[in-house]
Structures are given as structure tokens and as C-alpha cells.
Amino acid sequence: MNSPLVSLFIPYYNDKTFLRVSIESVLSQTYKNWELILVNHASTDSSREIAHSYNDSRIKHVDVSCNLGVGGGGLLMTKFLEQAKGKYVKFLCADDMLLDDGLSILVDYMESHPDIDFAFGNLNYINENGRSLGKDFFSNREYFSVDNTEADCIRLYSKGYSFLPYIGSIAKRQIFNNITINKTIIMTFDMSLWLSLLCKGYKIGYIEQLIGNYRIHKEQASAIQKRRQAEMLSSHEWGIFWKIFLTIESVDLAKEVWPESDLAEKLTRKEDIPFFVAYMLFDFWIISQEIYAYIASLLDDDCKRQYLIETFGFGVRELRKACLNKLQTNNSAKMNSLKKYKTKLYMKGVKDLNLLDMIYLAFRKFINLITLRPLFKLFKKKNYSL
């Protein structure tokens, strides 16, 4: 079996608690042909001293002058790729670790499956003290499945789900030369990385053996205590993320991702994929206003508008109708949520009511004490004309 060079990437920022364990998990690998590139993004604790304390010629150091946020995202990744000389690249986080035979398992799989471009090994969940939580990633991560095809993965990403194990990954170094890595994405970076590869038609693989430990602790960005903060920090990134779907290059792949589309049979040209993708994302994407603006820009061009009408039967009227359907769907979802809340509320005992419940009941009581019948007509459902 060949022993190709593997380039490992560990970015760190104030990770003195776990960094040493992460580095030593690389040093203890049974697979020896590797290089480790440690990228420090302006740590203010002793992390940098820890990183530089290891006397091993296979370790390289890169310093970035300012902290870029969780993991450093695309900018730190480009710094790593500039240095990486391996046939394969392996990504880690400063609070996670490889099992001793982790690299060996990953490389053996890639060398035995030359048709696979990037793959993911299974991970064991551990707590902040390094103790196993008795769960593994493949069995417990929502939406993950070893049966997910490339099209399945793209479809899941189109719904905003994150389901692939970043630190379980291994990939051919050369494939990153053919995608654009956005340097401003931080929180959704790993999702954007895998999606970019999938849209380019690269093949994914799964390795069910355990290759590393994924640490769960309260300081990580994905911790439940910080989830709301993470959602807020990533909110602006979705405007960049959705555009990656427009880079799908294969008509057959686009149809496989959205086989139920009423436009699928009409999609025959690669040039029409961006419109088709935007049309499919509009119904459920969280930034539908940006997608609306994109489709509107196509329709604003006389030649493109005529082409879309003739080819897909889609013009300005259809765009307005899609917007109205989106609005009505959102309103319906809000009403369903209110109905669920009212049902649960009226099943509660008096002692179980919280402040919000009491405010709602007081408001309802106030409404019932005054006459609003003359105003009902103002709120009567209207049939809009397009």
C-alpha cells in the first residue's frame, strides 16, 4: 500500500485547554507520512507557545495577525492550502483529536477508492474531560446517512441542514484548486466547502470506522448555550451561501436534486441551471428576497425574459404569483403555530400558566369586552389580482 503525504490543518485561537491533546493525537498516528500545519489567528493566551513547543520537522506554523471568528473560515483555509503539499488534506479543530489509526483508516480508504474525491469517517462523542458519551456521529447526527448520495446532500444543504462531520473528513488536495473559497464565511464555512465540491460534481464517500473523537463542551460555537448566538452570527452568510447552488454544472445532477420540479423536464441546457436552481430554492429558502431579486434581474432583460417564457413558461406574472404563494404559506405557518400554542394553553391548569400565557389571556379578555364587528370587513381575506 502506498503512503502518500497527508497535510493536516489545525487552526487555533486561545485553545490552550485542548490544543496540546489535539496536536499529540497527530504525533501518535500509526501513519507517519504527514505534515501538520498549525494556523494561529492572534491568540492572546499561551496557545502559540504550546504549538511551538513541539520539535518535529513535520510541523509548520502560520500566524494570522487578527482573530477572524470561530475557526477562521475561508481565509484561514486558504492560508493552509497555500502551504499544503500532500496528496490528501485532513481538517481538524483544536479541541478534537484523531484516534491512533485514524489517518491510516482514512488513507487506506481513499487509496482503495480512487473514484472518491472526499470522504468522512465516523467520530466518537466525548465530553470536555475526554470521556466517551457512548454515542457516535454516524448514528446520532440528524439527517446524516451513509446512503446519502451527492444529490441527497445538495438537497439537504438547500434546506439549511448541517450534517457532515468536518473533523472526520479527508479529501484530495487537487480538488480545492477548482472551487472558489469565500474568505468572509465563518459560521457556515464547512457547509459551503462541501456544497461547493458537490456542485462541481465531486464524489463523496463514507467510512463507518471510528477515526477520531468529537468533543462536546460549553465553549464551542455549536453548543446549545451558544446556538442562538451562532444563528445570529451566521444570518448574513446565507446571502452568500445560497449562490453556491448556482454553480451546479450538470443538468442531470440538478434534476436528481429536485426531481419533483414541474420545470425539470424542460431543463436541457447547462446555461439554464442557475434559473432552475433559484426557482427551486425560492419556496423554502430563508432569504427568498435575494432569490426574488436574482430572478427579477433575469426577467428585466428583454431577451432573457422572452426565453424564460418560451422555455419554462415563467415570466413576471409567475414571479409575482410565486411571491404571493410564499407569503400565504408563511402566514399559514404562523397561524398553525398560533393554533398549536392556543391548544396547549387551554390544556394547562391555572398553576401552570407563565407570564406570556397570562398576558395572552388578558388580551383575549380585553378583545371580547369591546365590539369590533364593524372592523371585521377590513380584515376579510381578499383575493388578489396579479
Secondary structure, 3 states (H helix, E strand, C coil): CCCCCEEEEEEECCCCCCHHHHHHHHHCCCCCCEEEEEEEECCCCCHHHHHHCCCCCCEEEEEECCCCCCCCHHHHHHHHHHHCCCCEEEECCCCCEECCCHHHHHHHHHHHCCCCCEEEEEEEEECCCCCEEEEEHHHHCCCCCCCCCHHHHHHHHHCCCCCCCHHHEEEEHHHHHHCCCCCCCCCCHHHHHHHHHHHCCCCEEEEEEEEEEEECCCCCCCCHHHHHHHHHHHHHHHHHHHHHHHHCCCHHHHHHHCCCCCCHHHCCCHHHHHHHHHHHHHCCCCCHHHHHHHHHHHHCCHHHHHHHHHHHCCCHHHHHHHHHHHHHHHHHHHHHHHHHHHHHHHCCCHHHCCHHHHHHHHHHHHHHHCCCHHHHHHHCCCCCCC
